[in-house]
Amino acid sequence: MDDRDERLRAVLEQLGEPDARAYHARDGREHHIFRVNLARGERMLKVPRADALKDPFDATRSSAERLRCEGWAVAHARGVPVPGNYEVHATNPVCATMDVLPGTTAEQAYERGTLDAEMLLKVCLAMGRALASLHSVKRPPDGGILPDLPGADPSQARLLHLDFHLGNMLGRPKLGMNWEVTGVVDWTCARWGLPEADFVEMQVSVFVMNPRARDAFVAGYRQVSGRAVDMDEVERRSADEIRRRLASDTPPPERLKGYWLAFADKHPA
């Protein structure tokens, strides 16, 4: 039994569901993800990985803190479908359960070859609209339990996902070659801050290779928000993030490395 299965067994026993049927879903960089049949119904289950990536903004944050913040963020998000009935459980290791959302991730559709170049533009248009809706949530005076992004002006800060990319966007094709967003998942990096910070993940994973996709994303964002996007700020933050990743112990994806190096050279620190 590998570590993933041991962690699953441990939390199911502590939840009083040792015989629950569980199906391994697509893991993230921080959590093992399962679809489980519990006595109360089918749920998604998140269990922290032993080798989980640290929070890029605060490496000291615990798994429990990150899951609690995710629960707060999905409870306060507006205009986008999110996992309902989110619960953090005081198991060892800590875990969270939530409702199952329909659809598949845009990343999986892309890998399967069911997302061609034109459909990718439709996905990015829909994602831009979704992000603008998310950013309609203003920071309350007390900030809730979410931290502020360093340097953020609380009076101008909006709810940020900060891991907004194809792998965390659930959806499905619609008639007319459009894409319907059915869920935005994985909110453990959520914070308050400048909206442009939420464009970074798509910039470093997709737009760095495909400027047309960025045009579609920004167009969708502006359709809903009615505000201009400071692309100089997006590119500055993206170049800093690329340099951070290139300097880390995790090697960059080969398909992106050349693009990252060229982008970092174009936008020096």
C-alpha positions in Angstrom: 0.0 0.0 0.0 1.5 3.4 -1.0 1.4 6.6 1.0 -1.7 7.9 -0.9 -3.7 4.7 0.0 -2.5 4.7 3.6 -3.6 8.3 4.0 -7.0 7.5 2.4 -7.5 4.5 4.7 -6.5 6.5 7.8 -9.0 9.4 7.2 -11.8 7.1 6.2 -11.4 5.1 9.5 -11.4 8.4 11.5 -14.5 9.6 9.6 -16.3 6.4 10.7 -16.4 5.2 7.1 -13.8 2.4 6.9 -15.7 0.5 4.2 -16.5 3.4 2.0 -15.8 2.9 -1.7 -13.2 5.4 -3.0 -12.0 6.1 -6.5 -8.8 8.0 -7.1 -9.3 11.2 -9.1 -6.7 13.5 -10.5 -4.2 14.6 -7.8 -3.1 18.2 -7.4 0.3 19.5 -6.4 -0.9 19.7 -2.7 -3.6 17.1 -2.3 -4.7 13.6 -3.2 -8.2 13.7 -4.6 -10.8 11.0 -4.3 -14.4 10.5 -5.1 -16.0 8.6 -2.2 -19.3 7.0 -1.5 -20.1 7.9 2.1 -23.2 7.1 4.1 -24.4 10.7 3.4 -23.8 10.3 -0.3 -21.1 10.8 -2.9 -18.5 13.4 -2.0 -15.1 14.6 -3.1 -12.3 14.1 -0.6 -9.1 16.0 -0.3 -6.2 14.6 1.6 -2.9 16.6 1.8 0.1 14.9 0.1 3.2 14.0 2.1 5.2 15.8 -0.6 2.8 18.7 -1.0 4.1 21.9 -2.5 4.4 24.7 0.1 2.1 27.8 -0.2 4.1 30.0 -2.6 3.2 33.1 -0.6 3.7 31.7 2.9 5.6 28.4 3.3 4.7 28.3 7.0 1.0 27.8 6.5 -0.3 24.4 7.6 -2.5 22.1 5.6 -5.3 22.7 8.1 -5.0 26.5 7.6 -5.1 26.1 3.8 -8.2 23.9 3.9 -10.0 26.2 6.3 -9.2 29.2 4.0 -10.5 27.2 1.0 -13.8 26.6 2.8 -14.1 30.3 3.7 -13.4 31.3 0.1 -15.9 29.0 -1.6 -18.5 30.1 0.9 -18.0 33.7 -0.1 -17.3 33.4 -3.8 -19.9 34.9 -6.1 -20.8 34.4 -9.7 -18.9 31.1 -10.2 -20.0 27.5 -9.4 -17.9 26.2 -6.5 -18.0 23.0 -4.4 -20.9 23.1 -2.0 -21.2 21.7 1.6 -17.5 22.1 2.2 -16.3 20.6 5.5 -12.9 20.4 7.1 -12.4 17.4 9.3 -10.0 17.2 12.2 -8.5 13.9 11.1 -4.8 12.9 11.0 -3.9 14.0 8.4 -6.5 16.7 8.1 -8.9 16.4 5.2 -11.9 18.1 3.6 -15.0 16.8 1.9 -17.3 18.6 -0.5 -20.0 18.1 -3.1 -19.2 16.6 -6.5 -19.3 19.1 -9.4 -20.2 18.1 -13.0 -17.8 18.4 -15.9 -14.1 17.7 -16.6 -11.2 20.0 -16.2 -10.2 22.0 -19.3 -6.7 20.7 -18.8 -7.9 17.1 -19.1 -9.9 17.9 -22.2 -6.8 19.6 -23.7 -4.6 16.5 -23.0 -7.2 14.2 -24.5 -7.3 16.1 -27.7 -10.9 17.2 -27.3 -9.9 20.9 -26.9 -8.5 22.2 -30.2 -7.1 25.7 -30.8 -10.4 27.3 -31.5 -12.1 25.7 -28.5 -9.2 26.7 -26.3 -10.1 30.3 -27.2 -13.7 29.7 -26.1 -12.5 28.2 -22.9 -10.3 31.2 -22.2 -13.2 33.6 -23.0 -15.4 31.7 -20.5 -12.6 31.6 -17.9 -12.1 35.4 -18.2 -15.8 36.0 -17.6 -15.7 33.7 -14.6 -12.6 35.4 -13.1 -14.3 38.8 -13.5 -17.3 37.5 -11.6 -15.1 36.2 -8.8 -13.4 39.5 -8.6 -16.7 41.2 -7.8 -16.2 40.2 -4.2 -14.6 43.1 -2.3 -12.5 42.6 0.8 -14.5 43.2 4.0 -13.0 45.4 6.7 -11.9 42.5 8.8 -10.7 40.4 5.8 -12.4 37.2 7.2 -9.8 34.5 7.7 -8.1 35.0 4.3 -4.7 36.7 4.3 -3.8 39.7 2.2 -1.4 39.3 -0.7 1.8 41.2 0.2 1.6 44.8 -0.9 -2.2 44.7 -1.4 -4.2 47.8 -0.7 -7.1 46.5 1.5 -9.4 49.3 0.2 -9.0 48.1 -3.4 -8.5 44.3 -2.8 -10.7 41.7 -4.3 -11.1 38.0 -3.7 -8.4 36.2 -5.6 -8.1 32.5 -6.4 -4.4 32.6 -7.2 -4.3 29.1 -8.8 -6.6 30.0 -11.6 -5.6 27.7 -14.6 -7.0 25.0 -16.9 -6.5 22.3 -14.3 -8.8 24.0 -11.8 -11.6 24.9 -14.2 -14.4 22.3 -14.7 -16.6 22.6 -17.7 -18.2 21.0 -20.7 -18.8 21.9 -24.4 -22.0 23.7 -25.3 -23.8 24.0 -28.6 -22.3 26.5 -30.9 -18.7 25.6 -30.0 -18.9 27.3 -26.7 -17.7 26.2 -23.2 -19.8 26.1 -20.1 -18.0 26.6 -16.8 -19.4 24.1 -14.3 -16.9 24.6 -11.4 -13.9 26.4 -10.1 -11.9 24.3 -7.7 -8.8 24.3 -5.5 -9.0 27.5 -3.5 -6.3 26.8 -1.0 -4.1 29.8 -2.2 -7.1 32.2 -2.0 -6.2 35.7 -0.7 -7.2 39.4 -1.0 -5.3 41.5 -3.5 -5.0 43.2 -6.8 -7.0 41.5 -9.6 -4.0 41.4 -12.0 -2.3 38.9 -9.6 -5.0 36.3 -10.6 -3.9 36.4 -14.3 -0.4 35.0 -13.5 -1.1 31.3 -13.5 -2.7 31.4 -17.0 0.1 33.7 -18.2 2.8 31.3 -17.2 1.0 28.1 -18.2 -0.9 29.0 -21.4 -0.5 32.6 -22.5 3.3 32.5 -22.6 2.8 30.1 -25.6 -0.5 31.4 -27.0 -1.1 35.1 -27.0 -4.4 34.6 -28.8 -5.7 32.7 -25.8 -4.7 35.7 -23.6 -6.7 38.1 -25.9 -9.8 35.9 -25.5 -9.4 35.7 -21.7 -9.0 39.4 -21.3 -11.9 40.1 -23.6 -14.1 37.8 -21.5 -12.9 39.5 -18.3 -13.6 43.0 -19.6 -17.1 41.9 -20.8 -18.1 41.2 -17.3 -16.0 43.6 -15.2 -16.1 46.6 -17.5 -12.5 47.5 -16.3 -9.2 47.5 -18.2 -6.5 45.0 -17.2 -3.0 46.4 -16.5 -1.1 43.9 -18.7 2.2 45.5 -17.7 1.5 44.5 -14.1 0.4 41.0 -15.2 3.7 40.6 -17.1 5.8 41.9 -14.3 4.3 39.6 -11.8 4.4 36.7 -14.3 8.1 37.2 -15.0 8.8 37.3 -11.3 6.9 34.0 -10.8 8.8 32.4 -13.7 12.1 33.4 -12.2 11.0 31.9 -8.9 10.0 28.6 -10.5 13.2 28.4 -12.5 15.2 28.9 -9.3 13.3 26.2 -7.4 14.2 22.6 -7.1 11.3 21.5 -9.3 12.3 21.4 -13.0 10.1 23.3 -15.3 7.9 21.4 -17.8 10.0 20.9 -21.0 7.3 22.3 -23.2 7.4 25.6 -21.3 11.1 26.0 -20.4 12.1 27.8 -23.6 9.1 30.1 -23.4 9.8 30.9 -19.7 13.4 31.7 -20.4 12.5 34.0 -23.3 9.7 35.7 -21.3 12.0 36.3 -18.3 14.7 37.8 -20.6 12.1 40.1 -22.1 10.9 41.3 -18.7 14.1 41.7 -16.5 13.8 42.1 -12.8 
